[in-house]
């Protein structure tokens, strides 16, 4: 695996984001993997192990996670900022941008390139936003246990778990230790719970948080991996996502929680879908 740093220009102080390159450089299909809310690129270890032999794979760390620089202020952690950073990563993957470590030479790419976005939880929302806004070169999107509707029960479960971690860390005085274990900026533990963190297009309804406006703009095949033991994607969310995207399909992973692990079952579904997308 090779590490790459990409400079985010026009910001003070300057910062960079990290990408990990893995897999076969000559592969027809390239996967750009976008982690969940408090995940790093390491969450895709199973996917790299199972799909790396015949796919090109790029793993991204958002700002303040893994090997990427933190934001200068906690209030800067917002999904719109991650989208901007993903745009920079996508430009590098497509060969339109140089690495900040190798500024004189752009990355060589195979042409034509088929890029598939693989998004875990929040990463899936971001992947669909990218596919709606920058569709050129995007062949498909894989969603790991996230749909166009986030039901309140699922949101409550996620926020309760996050709140428990945060309060427990504060109570025992090990806030930074928890963040260090996750390899994230400790300020993220609170920042991601603020309403302003969710600053991409959405509507708040009686059923949950609705992203149908964005999902309906995507004209690419979409694979939804639905975890059977998770409340984040319910039957109503599946039906709404199908209505948004007639090219989509759903694979249920009965024993998986949220998010689904990238095990043999999940990766087999991704392999088949990517090959035919």
C-alpha positions, 0 to 999 in steps of 0.5 A, a space after each residue: 500500500 502506498 501513502 499519498 498526501 494531497 494539498 488543500 489549496 486556498 486555506 489558512 493554515 494549509 492542510 493536506 488529506 491522505 490517500 492510500 493506494 492499493 491493488 492492481 494499477 492496471 485493473 479496469 475498475 477503480 474503487 474510491 472508498 469513503 469511510 463512515 463518520 468516525 472511521 479511517 481508511 483502515 476500516 476498508 482492510 477487509 475490502 483491500 484483502 478480498 478485492 485488491 487482486 483485481 481492482 485498483 483501490 484508493 482509501 481516503 481519510 477525511 480531515 481530522 481522521 487517520 493520516 489527514 490533517 485536522 481542521 483548524 477549528 472544530 466548527 470547520 468539521 462539516 460534510 460540505 468540507 469533506 465533499 470538497 476534499 473528496 473532489 480533490 481526491 477524485 481529481 488525483 485518482 483521475 490523473 488531473 492532479 499531482 500529489 503534494 509530495 510529487 508536484 511535478 508529475 501527475 499520476 498515470 492512469 489507465 484510460 478509460 477509467 471506471 471509478 466506483 464510489 464505495 461509501 460506508 454510512 456517512 460516506 455513502 451520503 457523500 458518495 451520492 453527493 459526488 455522483 450527483 455533482 461530478 458524474 463524469 467518470 463515475 461508473 457506480 456507487 456502493 452504499 454500506 447500510 445507508 439509504 436516501 432516508 435515515 429513519 429516526 430510530 436509526 439516527 437515535 441509535 447512532 447518536 446514543 452510541 456516540 453520546 455514550 462514548 463522549 460522555 463516558 470519555 469526559 466523565 473518566 477524563 480520557 477524552 483524548 485517549 478515546 480519540 487516539 484509539 480511533 485515530 481521530 481529532 478529539 474535537 470530532 467527538 462533539 463536533 459531529 453531533 452538532 446540527 451544522 455538521 450536516 450541511 449538505 442538501 436534506 430535509 427533516 421529515 416525520 420519518 427521518 432525515 431525507 436525502 431524496 433530492 440528492 439521490 434522485 439526481 444520480 443516474 448511475 447504478 447503485 448497490 445498497 448493502 443492507 445490514 439485517 441487524 441495523 435500524 439505519 436502513 429500514 424497509 421504507 428507506 429501501 423502497 424510497 431509494 429504489 424509487 429514486 434510482 431505478 438502476 439500483 439493487 439491494 443485497 441484504 446481509 442478514 447477520 451484519 450490524 451497522 455498518 456491514 463488515 467488508 467480509 467475503 459475502 459483502 465483497 462478493 456482492 461488490 465484485 459482481 455489481 462492479 463487474 456489471 455496472 
